[in-house]
Amino acid sequence: MSDAALLAIALLLCVISFGWLALAMDAHWRQVWSSEPPGRTTARWLRILGWMGLAASLALCLRVDHASMASLVWVMNLASAALIVAMVLAWTPRWLRLLVPGRRCS
């Protein structure tokens, strides 16, 4: 797979991971689902998935470049993904429903 594709996947993983981490928070869960906050187990799994996704994103960046460049690219991916998730939460929070496929829309 090309380096550009791996870096694009790394960015996508960062966006998805930050979405999961945001949904683990009560306020953002209510914003997306208009319901009670997630249970402790659901929130814990969302956090675990979020952190694992960020680690996988770092691993992809490290596969493409040497450590100093990969860490820079990863930090830039983190900043971009955080901005994307913040804008989605501000304008169309229902889009984050795609990240919890087993949950029914209410």
C-alpha positions as a Markdown table, in Angstrom:
| # | Residue | x | y | z |
|---|---|---|---|---|
| 1 | Met | 0.0 | 0.0 | 0.0 |
| 2 | Ser | 1.3 | 3.5 | -0.8 |
| 3 | Asp | 2.5 | 5.9 | 1.9 |
| 4 | Ala | -0.2 | 8.4 | 1.0 |
| 5 | Ala | -2.9 | 5.7 | 1.6 |
| 6 | Leu | -1.4 | 4.7 | 4.9 |
| 7 | Leu | -1.3 | 8.4 | 6.1 |
| 8 | Ala | -4.9 | 8.9 | 4.9 |
| 9 | Ile | -6.0 | 5.8 | 6.9 |
| 10 | Ala | -4.1 | 7.2 | 9.9 |
| 11 | Leu | -6.0 | 10.5 | 9.6 |
| 12 | Leu | -9.3 | 8.6 | 9.3 |
| 13 | Leu | -8.4 | 6.5 | 12.4 |
| 14 | Cys | -7.7 | 9.7 | 14.3 |
| 15 | Val | -11.1 | 11.2 | 13.4 |
| 16 | Ile | -13.0 | 8.0 | 14.3 |
| 17 | Ser | -11.0 | 7.6 | 17.5 |
| 18 | Phe | -11.8 | 11.2 | 18.6 |
| 19 | Gly | -15.4 | 10.6 | 17.7 |
| 20 | Trp | -15.4 | 7.6 | 20.0 |
| 21 | Leu | -13.7 | 9.5 | 22.8 |
| 22 | Ala | -16.2 | 12.3 | 22.4 |
| 23 | Leu | -19.2 | 9.9 | 22.6 |
| 24 | Ala | -17.8 | 8.5 | 25.8 |
| 25 | Met | -18.5 | 11.8 | 27.4 |
| 26 | Asp | -22.1 | 12.4 | 28.8 |
| 27 | Ala | -22.5 | 15.8 | 27.3 |
| 28 | His | -21.6 | 14.7 | 23.7 |
| 29 | Trp | -23.6 | 11.5 | 24.0 |
| 30 | Arg | -26.7 | 13.6 | 24.8 |
| 31 | Gln | -25.9 | 16.0 | 22.0 |
| 32 | Val | -25.7 | 13.1 | 19.5 |
| 33 | Trp | -28.5 | 10.8 | 20.8 |
| 34 | Ser | -30.8 | 13.1 | 22.8 |
| 35 | Ser | -31.0 | 10.4 | 25.4 |
| 36 | Glu | -29.6 | 9.4 | 28.8 |
| 37 | Pro | -25.8 | 9.1 | 28.9 |
| 38 | Pro | -24.2 | 5.8 | 27.9 |
| 39 | Gly | -23.8 | 3.1 | 30.5 |
| 40 | Arg | -20.5 | 2.7 | 32.2 |
| 41 | Thr | -19.7 | -0.3 | 30.1 |
| 42 | Thr | -20.5 | 1.5 | 26.8 |
| 43 | Ala | -18.5 | 4.5 | 27.8 |
| 44 | Arg | -15.5 | 2.3 | 28.8 |
| 45 | Trp | -15.6 | 0.5 | 25.5 |
| 46 | Leu | -15.8 | 3.8 | 23.6 |
| 47 | Arg | -12.7 | 5.0 | 25.5 |
| 48 | Ile | -10.8 | 1.8 | 24.9 |
| 49 | Leu | -11.7 | 1.9 | 21.2 |
| 50 | Gly | -10.7 | 5.5 | 21.0 |
| 51 | Trp | -7.3 | 5.0 | 22.5 |
| 52 | Met | -6.6 | 1.8 | 20.5 |
| 53 | Gly | -7.5 | 3.7 | 17.3 |
| 54 | Leu | -5.1 | 6.5 | 18.2 |
| 55 | Ala | -2.4 | 4.0 | 18.9 |
| 56 | Ala | -3.0 | 2.3 | 15.5 |
| 57 | Ser | -2.8 | 5.6 | 13.9 |
| 58 | Leu | 0.6 | 6.3 | 15.4 |
| 59 | Ala | 1.7 | 2.8 | 14.3 |
| 60 | Leu | 0.7 | 3.6 | 10.7 |
| 61 | Cys | 2.6 | 6.9 | 10.8 |
| 62 | Leu | 5.7 | 5.1 | 12.2 |
| 63 | Arg | 5.4 | 2.6 | 9.4 |
| 64 | Val | 5.6 | 5.4 | 6.8 |
| 65 | Asp | 8.4 | 7.5 | 8.2 |
| 66 | His | 11.2 | 7.6 | 10.8 |
| 67 | Ala | 10.2 | 8.3 | 14.4 |
| 68 | Ser | 10.8 | 12.1 | 14.4 |
| 69 | Met | 8.8 | 12.7 | 11.2 |
| 70 | Ala | 6.1 | 10.2 | 12.1 |
| 71 | Ser | 5.5 | 11.8 | 15.5 |
| 72 | Leu | 5.1 | 15.2 | 13.8 |
| 73 | Val | 2.7 | 13.9 | 11.2 |
| 74 | Trp | 0.7 | 12.1 | 14.0 |
| 75 | Val | 0.4 | 15.2 | 16.1 |
| 76 | Met | -0.8 | 17.2 | 13.0 |
| 77 | Asn | -3.3 | 14.4 | 12.4 |
| 78 | Leu | -4.5 | 14.7 | 16.0 |
| 79 | Ala | -5.0 | 18.4 | 15.7 |
| 80 | Ser | -6.8 | 18.0 | 12.4 |
| 81 | Ala | -9.0 | 15.2 | 13.7 |
| 82 | Ala | -9.9 | 17.1 | 16.9 |
| 83 | Leu | -11.0 | 20.1 | 14.8 |
| 84 | Ile | -13.1 | 17.9 | 12.5 |
| 85 | Val | -14.9 | 16.2 | 15.4 |
| 86 | Ala | -15.4 | 19.6 | 17.1 |
| 87 | Met | -17.0 | 21.0 | 13.9 |
| 88 | Val | -19.2 | 17.9 | 13.5 |
| 89 | Leu | -20.4 | 18.2 | 17.1 |
| 90 | Ala | -21.1 | 21.9 | 16.5 |
| 91 | Trp | -23.0 | 21.6 | 13.3 |
| 92 | Thr | -24.2 | 18.1 | 12.6 |
| 93 | Pro | -23.7 | 15.9 | 15.7 |
| 94 | Arg | -26.0 | 13.2 | 14.4 |
| 95 | Trp | -23.2 | 12.2 | 12.0 |
| 96 | Leu | -21.4 | 10.6 | 14.9 |
| 97 | Arg | -24.2 | 8.1 | 15.2 |
| 98 | Leu | -22.3 | 6.1 | 12.5 |
| 99 | Leu | -19.6 | 5.3 | 15.0 |
| 100 | Val | -22.0 | 3.3 | 17.2 |
| 101 | Pro | -23.6 | 0.9 | 14.7 |
| 102 | Gly | -25.5 | -1.3 | 17.2 |
| 103 | Arg | -27.4 | 1.6 | 18.7 |
| 104 | Arg | -30.8 | 2.4 | 17.3 |
| 105 | Cys | -31.8 | 5.9 | 16.4 |
| 106 | Ser | -34.4 | 7.4 | 18.7 |
